[in-house]
Amino acid sequence: MSTLSAPATLEFPAESIEKQVYTIVEKFAVNIPVANDRNRLGYSLYKFVKGEGDAPLITVKNAKLSLKGISAKDLAEKLDQELKTIVNSK
């Protein structure tokens, strides 16, 4: 019995909102060591930027992230500042 290789994944274009949001979240990989936590947070923040989700302070609090070296409030404030650059560029 053999195992198939993983399917190829397509990257979002660099100028897309999705890529910009996920790049911001990846900047905090040291503080959010679990990759799945970063993916969930990225999706939630993408929904926020699109006008459908909660603000970063609420999202970080509700996401139950495994944080290291930063408080949830500080992370939310930093994410909010970073996301303003995306919102202003739309």
Salt bridges, closest charged atoms under 4 A:
GLU11 OE1 - LYS19 NZ 3.00
GLU26 OE2 - ARG38 NE 3.11
ASP37 OD1 - ARG40 NH2 2.97
GLU52 OE1 - LYS47 NZ 2.57
ASP80 OD2 - LYS84 NZ 3.94
GLU82 OE1 - LYS27 NZ 3.01
